[in-house]
Structure formats: C-alpha cells, structure tokens
Amino acid sequence: MEKDMYPIIKKHLEQQGYHVKAEVKDSDVVGIKEDVIIIIEMKSSFTIKLIYQGLKSKGITEYIYLAIPKPTNKIIKSTTFKEKIEIIKHLELGLLFVDKDLEKVIVVHNPETVDYKTRYKKRNNLKKEFFLRKTSFNVGGVNRTKIITAYREIALVILYFLKDGPKKVNEIKNYTKQEKTMSILQKNFYGWFERIDRGIYKITKAGEEALVIYLDVIENLIENL
C-alpha cells in the first residue's frame, strides 16, 4: 500500500522542483530544493503510529507531512478523523491524501505554526467561564450529562424568580444582577421562557420541568446569590 503511494508522491514533489529520495535515515520520503527540506511519512491509514512517525522528524525541518491513501467521505466526515486533524494541527504537521486512481496528491493541511492569538483568546474564555460559574456540579470526564455552564446558571436563576408568575424585565434584572439577563430571555436557548407582553416574561412547560430537573443546582445558586 505504501509502496504504491511513493511514485505518486515522488512525481508530485518533482513537479515542484524537488529532488526526491525514499528511506533516507528514518524518513519515508525526503524532498530537497535549495535550502528547503520536506519530509513525508506514509501509512495505509491515519494512525497514532503515523503521527508519532511525523513527530520524530520534528527539529529537522518545519515541513513534515503525513500521507495516507484518500479515505472515503464517510471516514473523512467522522468525528475520530476530525479529532486527528486537530491533533496534527497543534503538532504543526501537514496531511496529504494520495488518490491512487487519479494518481495525484491532495494537500489537506499544511504544517502551519499554531495561531497563539487564538490560543490566548481560548485561555481568556476558559478563565472567564471558570470565575463566572457559581456551582460545582460538573464531573470531570463525564460527557453525557448536561453541563452546568455560567450561562445555564443565570437562566436557572431567572427560572426560579419566574416560578410564581410573570415578571417585568427590570424586576428580573434587579434580581439576577447579571448583564446577560435580557439576552437570555430574548434568545430563549433552552425554551424555558415566553414573552407574554412587552417586557413581561413567564416560564413555559419546559421551564417548569427544568425547575424539577435542576432543583439541586437552583437551591445551591439561590443560597449563593
């Protein structure tokens, strides 16, 4: 399988002006053009072993690619495949598909440097969520239960305040003391609220059910208001 990919990759690199050789030291394919070195590691599928192969070449060149035969659309759209793409992006590795039927190389991802501005933004968002959250009901590693976010906490406080009947927006905002109150009511992401008149909201049937489902969370939130 890998030997079938080599002639296609070799031709692809040579068309770009590279001198190409196979099995140089521990690298499957090496292309050199002036001062630029490209290393390509090949496998018949997108495996952890292939990613590790690419990692071993780090420090030799910034242009390291992983190459696999072009997968089916089903595999490409799978969650597992997308997760591996994210991994190699952060490892600053590239990815190539080799279409053996058309005898061509498809560049899926180039080994670009990680965008640290994006990472900084994510870091700030995480800290913001951490300090906004009032409760600690989430369990690390559990992904099939409803996560209690800071956004959901505010919505639950609003829900509690409306349990005895419709209220005006100003009354609700004064109770929650949260800037997002109006936005949460208007967007109604969970389907818990209903506007019955201008500036007046009540809870829906889904909201009444949520009062029961999240009773322990609500009690904790109210105690800490």
N, C-alpha and C positions, 0 to 999 in steps of 0.2 A: 504493500500500500504506500509506504513512504518512498520507496524507490520509483514509484510511478509519478510521484509529485515532483521529484527532483528536476527532471528535464524541463518541466513547465516553469518552475521557479527560476531555473538557470537562464532560460530564454527571456523571461520577464526582466531579470536583472541586467542581462547583457544588452537588452534593448535600451536600457537607461545608461549604458556606458560602463558597467561594472565588469571587472574580471572576476570570474566565479570559480570556486573550487568546493568540493564536498569533503566532509570529515576532516576538518582542519583542527588539530588538537581535540577538544571535546565538543566542538560545534558541528552541527549537521551540514550547514551551508554558510559559506563566507563569501561576501562580495566586497571588493575594494575598488574605489575610484578616487584617485589622488589621495587626500587625507581622510576620506570618509570610509568607514568600515560598517558593513551591515552583516548582522548575524541572524540566521533563521534556523529555528529549531522545529523539527517536523514530528508529527504524531498522527495516527489514524483517527484520533478523536480528541476533543478538548478536555484533557485530564489534568489533575493536580500534578502528575508527574511531568507533563509538558510545561506547565507553569514553572515548576521547580527548575527544569532544564534552562528556561529563559533567565531565571534569577541567577543561576550560576555564572552567566556571562556578564552580569552587571559589573561595571567598572572597566570593562574592555572598550565598550562603545555605548553611546546613548541610543543607537539604532538597533534594537533587538526585537525581532518578530517571532511570533508563534504561528505555525502554518498547519492547517488541517484540511482534509477534503471538504468541499462545500456541503454543509449539513442540509437536511430537509427543512422546509419552512416551519414545520411543527417543532423541530428541535430549536431552531433559531428563536422562536417566539416563547419557548419555555422559560419558566422562572429560573430554573437552575442555570441555563445558558446565560441569561441576562446577569445573574449574580456573578458568574465567572468573568463576564465582560467588565463589570465594575471592579473586580479584584485586579485584573491586569491593568486597568486604567490607573489605579492607585500605585501599582508596582512599576508604572511607566514602561510597560511592554506593549508592542504592537500585535495585531492579529491579521492573518491572511487566510482567505478561503482559496483553495485550489479547485477550480472547476475542470475536472478531467475530461468531460465530454466536449467542452468548448476549448480545452487546452489554454486556459487563461487564469491569471491570478487576480483576485478581487481584494483590494485593500479595505478591510473592515474598520480598522483603527490603527492610527499611527502612534508610536511611543512618545506621546507628548508629556511635558512636565505637568505635574499636578497643579491645578489652579488654587494657590494658597489663599487667594482672596475669598473664594467660595468656601474654603475650609474655615476661614476666620468668621464668615457670616454664620455658618452652621454652628460653630462654637458659641457664638453670642446667642443664637436662638435657643440652644440647649440650656445655657445658663439662665436665660430669661424664663423658660418653661420651668426649670428647676426651682427658682425662687418665687415664681408666681403660684406654684402649686401649694395648697394648704394641707392636703391629706397625704397619707402613705399607704393606700390600699393596693397598689400595683405590686405584683410579684415578679421579680426578675426572671426572664427566660420563658414566661408564660405568654403565648400569643393568641390564644383562642378565647380569652375573656375580654370584656370591654375595658379598655384602658381609661383610667381616670386622669384626664388632662386638666390643665388650668382652665381651658375653655369650657369643658364639661362641668367643672366645679361651679363656675359662675352661673351657668344655665340651671344647675340644680338649686342654687340659692334663690334664683328668680322663681323657679318652680315652687319652692317652699313658700315664698312670700305670696304667691298667687293661689295657694291651695284653698283659701277661704272665700275666694271670689275675685272678680275682675278688679284691676287696679290701673291707675294712670301711670304713664311712663315716668313722670317726675317722682312719683311715690316709689316706684321700683328702683330707680337710680339712687334715690336717697337711702334706700335700704341696703342695696348691694355695695354702693360706693365704688363701682367699677366702671371705667370708661367704655368698656365693650358692651355694656348692658343693652343699649339701643340697637347695636349691630346684631347682637344675638337674637333679640326679639324679631327684628326685621327679616333676617336670613332664615331663622327658624330651622336650623340644620337638623335637629332631632325630631321635628314635628310635634313639639310639646306645647307650642303657643299658638294662639289665634287672636288676631285683631278684630274686635267687635265694633269698634268705633274709632274715630280719630284720636290717637294717643292713648287708647284703652285696650288692654290685653287680658285674656283669660287663658286657662290651661285646657288642653284638648284631652281626649280619652287616652291617647298615648302618654300625655303628661301625667295623668292620674296613675297609669300603670308604672311609670318611671318613679313616682313617689314611693311605691311599694318596693320596686326592684332595688332602688338606691337608698333605701331607708337608713342603713348604717352609715353611708357616706354623708347623707344630708345631716344626720344628727351630729356627726363629727364636725361638719362645716359650720353649723349653726352655733355650736359651742365655741368656735374659734372666731366668730365674727367680731 
